[in-house]
Amino acid sequence: MVTAIKFSDIRRKEEKKILKERKREWENKQLEELQDLYCTREVRKFYSKFKETKKEFKPSVNICKAKDVLIICNQKEVLERWNEYFNDLLNKNNNQGHTAADGENM
């Protein structure tokens, strides 16, 4: 019996890969900031930043599904998709509201 890989499994793996990459970027950014603070001898800021970095990474998911079931990872494209989604949603409800209101006036 051959088991097929589900499309959702593929998307989940893709999502995990993206989140791991973002975590690495975040950690590298934190290390660079610590190194800069250490080099400039800003002790108080260095230790407060060090304390902050000991906290666990909490990823924010900025991934969205496009109309054609593709996954969008680019922040600009995600924002555009959300804008498109809400415009469609609000215009659909707005048009239905006008038709219902027009029917009541007749």
N, C-alpha and C positions, 0 to 999 in steps of 0.2 A: 504494500500500500504506500503510495507516494503522497506525502503531505505537502500541500502548497503553502507558500509563505503568504500570509495575508498582507494586504496593502497597508493596514493599520500598523502591523509589525515593522514594516519598512519605514513608515513615517516616524514611529516611535524611536527606532534606531537613529534616524536622521536627526531627530530632536535632541537625543542624548548627546550625539556627536557635537551638535552646535552648542549646547549648554556647557559641555566640557571645554570647548574652545573658548567660550566667553569667560569661564572661570579662570582659565590659564591667563587670558588677557588681563583680567581684573587683578590677579595675583602679581603679574609682572608690573602692572601700573603701580600697585601698592609698594612693591619693592623699590621701584625707581624713585617714588616719592620719599620713602624712608632714606634711601641713599643720598638724595639731594639734601634732606634735612640734616643728615649726619655730616655731610661735607660742609654745609654752611654753619655748622655748630649751633643749631637752634635746638637746644636740649629739651626744652619743655614741649615744643611742637613734636619733636622726634618721639618722645615717650608717649605722648597722647595718641599719636598716629600708630605707634607700635601696639598700644593697648587696643586700638580700634581694629587693627589687622588680625588680632587674635580671635575676633568674633568670626563666626562661621559665615561663609559666602551664601547669600540668598539670591538665587538667580531670579530675574524678572523675565518672564516669557514674553518676548516681542515677536512672536511668530504668529502668522495668520494664514488661513486657508483662502485661496483665491476662488473665484467662481468655477474655474475649471479643475478644482480639487488639487491644485499644486500648492506647495507650501512656500510662503513668502517670508524671507528672513531679513531683507533690507528694511531698515526702519522707515525710510521715506516711502517705500512701496506699501508697507503695512499701514502707515497713516493714511495714505491715499485710498487704500482698500476700505478702511474703517469709514472714511469720509463718504465713499461711494455707497457703502452699506447703509449708513444712516440716512443719506439723501434718498435712497430708494425706499427705505422703510418709512420715513416721514412723508415723502411725496405720495406714497401708496395710501397711507392712512389719511392724509390731507385730501386726496382726491375722493376717497370713499366717503369722507365726512361731508364734502360738498354735494355729492350725489344724494346722500341720505337727507341732507338739509333741503335740497331742491325738491325732493319728492314730498316732503312735509308741507311745503308752501303751496303745492298744487291743489 
